[in-house]
């Protein structure tokens, strides 16, 4: 696992979105998980990424959004997709309003804590993933990178 701050910026919020970067915000509601999945599926398909990458991206954004909705008191979430110029990596970011960073699953399990199975899924599917403080949401960002080539 690599911990770092996000490299992308929500440029579409300023009206300067590129074809390889896409940002969208949602209310932190259970019903937003489906909207996040649908939005990511549509964008990744529009970028003509392989089917496996599309399925993995949808599953990861579903898990990250679910975690933010169920385990934080956030009112809104911000999701970002960034495809590297060489189209070899897809970065998924989920910003929420909680300042509690997440840890790798093997160090999380303890009395009164969640099992971390969702984060184990994120860890196993991702090329790399991590959590850092978010300057955009005033809380944290959890990000995951997928290998985007066949």
C-alpha positions as CSV (number, residue, x, y, z in Angstrom):
1,X,0.0,0.0,0.0
2,X,1.3,3.5,-0.9
3,X,0.1,6.5,1.1
4,X,0.1,9.8,-0.6
5,X,-2.0,12.8,-1.2
6,X,-4.1,12.8,-4.4
7,X,-2.3,13.9,-7.5
8,X,-5.4,14.9,-9.4
9,X,-7.6,17.9,-8.8
10,X,-11.3,18.4,-9.3
11,X,-10.8,20.6,-12.3
12,X,-14.3,19.9,-13.7
13,X,-15.6,21.8,-10.7
14,X,-13.9,24.8,-12.1
15,X,-15.3,24.1,-15.6
16,X,-12.0,22.9,-17.1
17,X,-12.5,19.1,-17.2
18,X,-10.3,17.1,-19.5
19,X,-11.4,14.0,-21.3
20,X,-9.2,11.9,-18.9
21,X,-10.5,13.2,-15.7
22,X,-14.0,13.2,-14.3
23,X,-15.4,14.5,-11.0
24,X,-18.9,14.3,-9.5
25,X,-20.5,15.0,-6.2
26,X,-23.3,13.1,-4.5
27,X,-25.3,13.4,-1.2
28,X,-24.0,10.9,1.4
29,X,-27.1,8.7,1.2
30,X,-27.4,5.0,0.6
31,X,-29.2,5.7,-2.6
32,X,-26.1,7.5,-3.9
33,X,-24.1,4.3,-4.0
34,X,-26.1,3.1,-7.1
35,X,-25.7,6.6,-8.7
36,X,-21.9,6.4,-8.1
37,X,-21.7,2.9,-9.7
38,X,-23.8,4.0,-12.7
39,X,-21.7,7.2,-13.2
40,X,-18.4,5.3,-13.0
41,X,-19.6,2.6,-15.4
42,X,-20.7,5.2,-18.0
43,X,-17.5,7.2,-17.8
44,X,-15.2,4.1,-17.9
45,X,-17.1,2.7,-20.9
46,X,-16.9,6.1,-22.6
47,X,-13.1,6.0,-22.2
48,X,-13.2,2.5,-23.9
49,X,-11.4,0.8,-21.0
50,X,-11.4,-3.0,-20.9
51,X,-14.5,-4.7,-19.5
52,X,-12.6,-6.1,-16.5
53,X,-11.3,-2.6,-15.6
54,X,-14.9,-1.3,-15.8
55,X,-16.2,-4.0,-13.5
56,X,-13.4,-3.5,-11.0
57,X,-13.9,0.3,-11.0
58,X,-17.6,-0.1,-10.4
59,X,-17.0,-2.5,-7.6
60,X,-14.4,-0.3,-6.0
61,X,-16.4,2.9,-6.2
62,X,-19.4,1.0,-4.7
63,X,-17.3,-0.1,-1.7
64,X,-15.7,3.3,-1.2
65,X,-19.0,5.1,-1.4
66,X,-20.7,2.6,0.9
67,X,-18.0,3.0,3.5
68,X,-18.3,6.8,3.4
69,X,-22.1,6.7,3.6
70,X,-22.3,4.1,6.4
71,X,-19.3,4.9,8.5
72,X,-19.0,8.7,8.5
73,X,-21.4,11.5,9.2
74,X,-20.6,13.1,5.9
75,X,-23.4,15.0,4.1
76,X,-21.7,14.9,0.7
77,X,-19.1,12.9,-1.1
78,X,-16.9,13.8,-4.0
79,X,-15.7,11.1,-6.4
80,X,-13.0,11.5,-9.0
81,X,-11.7,9.3,-11.8
82,X,-8.4,10.0,-13.4
83,X,-6.9,8.0,-16.3
84,X,-3.2,8.4,-16.7
85,X,-1.9,9.8,-20.0
86,X,-0.5,6.4,-21.0
87,X,-4.0,4.9,-20.1
88,X,-2.3,2.3,-17.9
89,X,-3.8,3.3,-14.6
90,X,-7.2,4.4,-13.4
91,X,-7.3,6.3,-10.1
92,X,-10.5,6.4,-8.2
93,X,-10.9,8.9,-5.3
94,X,-13.7,9.2,-2.8
95,X,-13.6,12.3,-0.6
96,X,-15.8,12.6,2.4
97,X,-16.2,14.9,5.4
98,X,-14.7,12.6,8.0
99,X,-11.1,13.3,9.2
100,X,-10.6,9.7,10.3
101,X,-8.1,8.1,8.0
102,X,-8.5,4.4,7.1
103,X,-5.9,1.7,7.8
104,X,-5.0,-1.5,6.1
105,X,-7.5,-4.2,7.1
106,X,-4.9,-6.3,8.9
107,X,-4.3,-3.5,11.4
108,X,-8.0,-2.5,11.9
109,X,-9.7,-5.5,13.4
110,X,-10.3,-5.0,17.1
111,X,-13.0,-4.8,19.7
112,X,-15.8,-2.5,18.5
113,X,-14.3,-2.0,15.0
114,X,-15.6,-3.0,11.6
115,X,-14.2,-6.2,10.2
116,X,-12.5,-4.3,7.3
117,X,-13.7,-6.8,4.7
118,X,-14.5,-4.0,2.3
119,X,-11.1,-2.5,2.6
120,X,-9.6,-6.0,2.1
121,X,-11.4,-6.1,-1.2
122,X,-10.1,-2.7,-2.1
123,X,-6.6,-3.8,-1.2
124,X,-6.7,-7.0,-3.1
125,X,-8.2,-5.5,-6.3
126,X,-6.0,-2.4,-6.4
127,X,-2.6,-1.8,-7.9
128,X,-2.2,0.6,-4.9
129,X,-4.6,2.3,-2.5
130,X,-4.5,4.6,0.5
131,X,-6.0,7.3,2.6
132,X,-5.0,10.9,3.2
133,X,-6.4,14.2,4.4
134,X,-8.6,15.9,1.7
135,X,-8.2,19.6,1.1
136,X,-11.3,19.5,-1.1
137,X,-13.8,17.9,1.3
138,X,-12.4,19.1,4.6
139,X,-12.1,15.4,5.6
140,X,-10.3,12.5,4.0
141,X,-9.8,10.9,0.6
142,X,-9.6,7.2,0.1
143,X,-8.1,6.3,-3.3
144,X,-7.4,3.2,-5.3
145,X,-5.6,2.7,-8.5
146,X,-6.4,0.0,-11.1
147,X,-4.3,-1.3,-13.9
148,X,-6.3,-0.2,-16.9
149,X,-4.7,-2.1,-19.8
150,X,-5.7,-5.6,-20.8
